[in-house]
Amino acid sequence: MSLTGLFLCTFLVVHMAGNMQLLIPDGGQTFNEYTKTMTSSPFIKVVGIFTYITILLHAIQGILIALKNRKSRAVGYAHKMQGKGSSWASRNMALLGTVIFVFLIVHLQSFWYQMKFGTIPMTDDGLKDMYSIVVNAFSNPLYVAFYLISLLALAYHLIHGFQSAFQSLGIRHSKYTPIIKFIGYAFSILVPLGFASQPIFLYIKSIS
């Protein structure tokens, strides 16, 4: 669970950095070139398949852990000890993970499926104009709201998951644990904010 989670953290950074090209004011040229590379490079294709497998493994492991925890406590506590020794995020990782998984399905259908099987307009230089697809999606306020709510769930998921991954791997030390926690909080805030900047920017641009 820890290893798949940390790999997906790396994927998030790379994916966010790539999608930041949506903010470049060149009519989507750079982003369309980026998407062509991401769908035509053999190396990227292999990494993509590995990423999909990792996501499924992480989701299945999360479900199994949630079921095991529930089974180990067949009878619930008479009074929930909210905030006693655990954070809200740690107590609701299964719920957060479910929200994120639903978001991934919608996200893949909106963009990856369209890229592979949809009818995509072409640019003058022969590139699939995925930029126009993204702009159209983020012109819908309901989709933007769903996207941002999902990113909030991701942030809370990362707040607990990032630091607990290192703890599960045995990396726990009075000197280094505070540093890991600080990096974890920074990562959990900055990465979702980076993703959030894209729909917010494009939505504001669509109504201006």
N, C-alpha and C positions, 0 to 999 in steps of 0.2 A: 504493500500500500504506500509506504514511504517512497520507494524508488520510482514507482509510476507517477506519484504526485510530484516529485521533484523534477522528473523529466517534463511533465506537463507545465510546470512553472517556467522551464526554459522555453518550451514551445510558445507560451503566452507572450514572453518578451519578444521573441522573433516575429510572431504574428502581429503583435501590436506595432512594432517598428516598421514592418512592411506596409501595414494599413495606414500608417501616418502619411504615406504618400498621397492619400486622399486629400490632404490639406494643402498640397502644392497647387498654386494657382496657374495651372497650365492646361486647363480644360480636361484633365484626366489622362493626359498622354503618358506621364510617368507611371501612374497606377496601372494603366492598361498594359504597358510594357512589363511591369512587375507581374501581373496576373498571367501573362503569356509565359514568362519564365517559370512561374510556379507550376504551370500545367504542362510544360513541355520538357523540362529538365528531368532526365532519368533519375538523378540523385534525389531530387525533390520528391519524385513519385515514390521512391523507396521509403524516404523519411515520412511521407504522408501516410503510407500504408502502416508503417510502424506506429505512427501517432494515433491512427484510428484504433489499432489493436490495443494500444496503451490506454486510451480513453475507455474502451469496453472493459478491460481488465480492472481499471481503477473503479469503474461503476459497479462491476460485479463484486469486487472485494468489499466495497462500501456497503452493498446490500447484505452480504454475508455477515459482515461485522455487526450491522444494525440488528439483523435477525438473531445473532448469537447473544448480543447484549440483552435483547428483549427476552430471549429464552432463559437466560441466566437469572432473570428477575421476573419469574412467572406471575408473581403478585406485586402490583405496583405499591410504592410507598404511600402510606396514609396521607402524609403531607410532603409535597415536593420541596426539597431543600434548595430553593432557587438561590443561585449565587454562592452556595456553600462549596468552595473548593473547585468550582468549574465555571467556565464562562458560558454565556448564552450560545455562542457559536459552537462550542464543543458539545453542548447538549443537543444541538439541532443540526449536526453535520449531515445527517441523512436527508432532512428536509431541504437544506441548502443544496445538497448534491442533486436532489430530484429537480429542483428549479433550474439548476445549471444544465442538467441533462436534457430537459424539455427545451430549454433555450438553444442548445446545440442542434437538436433536431430541426427546429424552426430555422435556425441560422443556416444550416447546411441546405435545407430545401430552398431557402431564399436566394442563396448565392452559389454554392457548390453545384447543386442540382441544375440550376439555371445555366451555369457555365458549361456543364457537361452535356445536358440534354435539351436545354431551352433554346428558344429562338433569340439570339443575341444580335443586336445591330452591329454593323462593322464600321470602323473608322476609315478615313480616306486612305490610310496606309496599311489597311488589311488586318487590323487588330480587332479582336472582339471587344466591344465597348462595354466592359463590365462597370466602368465608372458610371455610366448612365443608369445601369441597373441599381447600383448602390445609392446613387442620388435619388432615384425614384422611390426606393424603399424608405430612405430616411426623410422623405418629404411627408410621410404619413406620421402624424403625431402619436397615434396609438402604437405603431411599431417602435417609434423612438422611446416611448414610455416603457414598453415591454423590455426593450433593450437595456434601458437604464436600471430598471428594477432587477433584471438578471445580473447586471454588473454589481449591484449592491449585494446580491446574494453571493456572487463570486468573491467580493471583498471580504465578507464575513467568513466564507469558507476558507479563504487563504489565511486569514488572521490566526485561525487555530491550526490549519493544516500545515502551514510552512514550518512553524517552530516544532510542532509535534512530530513531524517527519524526522527531524534531526534527533529528537529525543528517542524515537523508536529505533533509530540506527545506533543508539548508544552514545551519541555525541552530546553529553551533558556534563558541564563543568562550571564551577562557580565563576570562573573568569570569562568563559566564552558564551555561556547561555544568555546573559544579558545582551551581548552583541548580536547573537542570532535572533533574539526576540525583537531587537530594534530594527534589524534588517527585514525581519518578517513583517513588522507593522508597516515599514516604509514601502516594501514590495506590495503589500496588500492594499495600500492606498494609491500608490503611484500608477501601478499597472491598470487597475480598473478606471482610474481617472484618464489615463492615456487613451483607452478604448472609448470612454464616454465622450471625449473631446470630438471624436469623429462624427457621430450622429448629431450631436449638438451643433457643431459647425455647419454641417450640411443642411440641417433643418432650418437654422437661422438664415442660411444663404438662400434656401428655397422660398422663404416668405419675405425676403427683403427686396 
